[in-house]
Amino acid sequence: MKMPVKRLVSISLLALACSGLQALAAADEKLKAAAEAAQPALIETLHDMVMIESGSGDVEGLSKMADFTEARLKALGAQTERRKTARGAGADMVIGTFEGSGRKRLMLIAHMDTVYQKGVLASQPYRVEGSRIYGPGIADDKGGIAVILRSLKILRQAGWRDYAGLTVSFNPDEEVGSIGSGEFIAELADQHDVVLSCEPTVAEPAAKYDSLLLGASGTATATMEVKGRAAHAGAAPQLGRNALIELAHQLLQTEDIAKSIPGTQLNWTTAQAGAVRNQIPEKAVAGADVRVTIADGVERLQAALDEKVKQKLIADTETTVKIEAGRPAFVAGDAGRALAREGQAIYAEIDRRLDLVEMTGGATDAGYANRDGKAAVVESFGLAGFGYHARDEYIDIGSIVPRLYLMTRLLTELGKK
């Protein structure tokens, strides 16, 4: 997830008032004070989690993260379950469930894995500089986990149980497409009325606002394979059919193909051909990152590619393209949008602006949670940060209290409905 937004809908407080959306009166001073008091403990939790390296393929590190989060959910009174992912590295999901006395069924989701390789802390250590705290995975998505755990602690101390059921799900493979957890997330989300997904929001440290996300691309992987004919590269190259050259031709003629299909994006990112220098390669393969925001995007892109690769540069070669669908796209429904507007009103209580981002090129588990449309889903309840999937990832300390207030206040409002 987490790429620059394509479209940003900025709604100012004045526009909020003009549209008839009323702020929910004055701030809840008890929740606000609790959020302020909780900031040091949340920072400590962030530190402890960042010091656990937990790349998507690091089963040992992910097991430590699962131990960490499960212990804290148990301390909050949850019944917990460890569920091994169906595919991939085989790490554990952590699921915590709470039973309350209200009517709504609420779900909170975040992920324990990061994109970083084992040993990254040696070159990118945890550190605090001014209003920023740096560390691999601190925003994406250990900040989201911290918001969930600390918000539930605040609400538990307040005696809040105004829900029929509350489920927390932390998965270990979001950064590789939730290949082993996505189906379970979708099934679990369908059993709830509301799902709040806690990926980070983009830090705007110079302004008193951040955002919630209403849409995120779905993902897919395209593989192009060219079959040619091997030959001696020095003595008889004319007898070969160079798969590498044909692959280059096909990549060039398909690089902009998604522009003809609004709601799709394709970028060729990997390639491999040949094994030795003195042989005409008989096989060449390329891979592409695919993003879709329309329901039939994969099918339409597949059809366009199949037609395009019929145009050969080298005779007697064969080119095929296969697209494998991954995480579904997330497009918030009416109930999700209404929920996001309620979040805006809550932010107005503490004199902050909350923007609604229509779409990002990244992909999140909100796509699985929203797949069947049974729950109201909104994304990006985590901390404000920047630099994820890169060097010097950080969170903005100034976002901690507002995001805790948003989460706790929204949950209490949901419990009243």
HELIX and SHEET records of a PDB file:
HELIX    1   1 LEU A   13  CYS A   18  1                                   6    
HELIX    2   2 GLU A   29  VAL A   50  1                                  22    
HELIX    3   3 VAL A   59  ALA A   75  1                                  17    
HELIX    4   4 VAL A  120  ALA A  122  5                                   3    
HELIX    5   5 ILE A  138  LYS A  142  3                                   5    
HELIX    6   6 GLY A  143  GLN A  157  1                                  15    
HELIX    7   7 GLU A  174  VAL A  176  5                                   3    
HELIX    8   8 GLY A  182  ALA A  189  1                                   8    
HELIX    9   9 PRO A  237  LEU A  239  5                                   3    
HELIX   10  10 ALA A  243  THR A  254  1                                  12    
HELIX   11  11 ILE A  257  SER A  260  5                                   4    
HELIX   12  12 GLY A  297  LYS A  308  1                                  12    
HELIX   13  13 ASP A  334  GLU A  349  1                                  16    
HELIX   14  14 ALA A  366  ALA A  369  1                                   4    
HELIX   15  15 ILE A  397  SER A  399  5                                   3    
HELIX   16  16 ILE A  400  LYS A  416  1                                  17    
SHEET    1   A 3 VAL A   5  VAL A   9  0                                        
SHEET    2   A 3 ARG A 353  THR A 360 -1                                        
SHEET    3   A 3 TYR A 209  LEU A 213  1                                        
SHEET    1   B 6 GLN A  79  LYS A  84  0                                        
SHEET    2   B 6 ASP A  92  GLU A  99 -1                                        
SHEET    3   B 6 GLY A 165  ASN A 171 -1                                        
SHEET    4   B 6 ARG A 105  HIS A 111  1                                        
SHEET    5   B 6 VAL A 194  SER A 197  1                                        
SHEET    6   B 6 ALA A 376  VAL A 378  1                                        
SHEET    1   C 5 ARG A 127  GLU A 129  0                                        
SHEET    2   C 5 ARG A 132  TYR A 134 -1                                        
SHEET    3   C 5 TYR A 394  ASP A 396 -1                                        
SHEET    4   C 5 ALA A 384  PHE A 386 -1                                        
SHEET    5   C 5 THR A 201  VAL A 202  1                                        
SHEET    1   D 2 GLY A 215  ALA A 216  0                                        
SHEET    2   D 2 PHE A 330  VAL A 331 -1                                        
SHEET    1   E 4 THR A 264  ALA A 273  0                                        
SHEET    2   E 4 LYS A 283  VAL A 292 -1                                        
SHEET    3   E 4 GLY A 218  LYS A 227 -1                                        
SHEET    4   E 4 GLU A 318  ALA A 325 -1                                        
SHEET    1   F 2 ALA A 231  HIS A 232  0                                        
SHEET    2   F 2 GLN A 279  ILE A 280 -1                                        
END                                                                             
